[in-house]
Amino acid sequence: MIYLAVLAFGVTLGLPIAVIFASRAQGAATSTALEGIARQPESAAKIQTAMIIGLALIESLVIYALLMFFLLLPKLPGVDVKPDTITVKDAIEAAREAPSNDNNASVEMDEQ
């Protein structure tokens, strides 16, 4: 049972955590690269190349987290929901036919 809890925790929170930290890292890398370019405009090409490679590596980690999300999602136990078990109309009819124990609990429902 603890396995399923850890799996559910990892699947549901792993991807958002990866995206949050990756976006912060991309923002920091871009900000630092722009500061470097502003200080030394002659080295802009080298800084830009290094920044793009770094951003690609950061983004690849997010894509890997997304891949792990889709691989682990089917391993979570599913809940079987049968939508045709009871309809709203059946529930309203059952409520009208049920004897009321409380004299003040009469509810009028309009037909649609």
ABEGO torsion letter per residue (X at the ends): XAAAAAAAAAAAAAAAAAAAAAAAAAAAAAAAAAAAAAABAAAAAAAAAAAAAAAAAAAAAAAAAAAAAAAAAAABBBBBBBAAABBAAAAAAAAAABBBABAAABBBBBBX
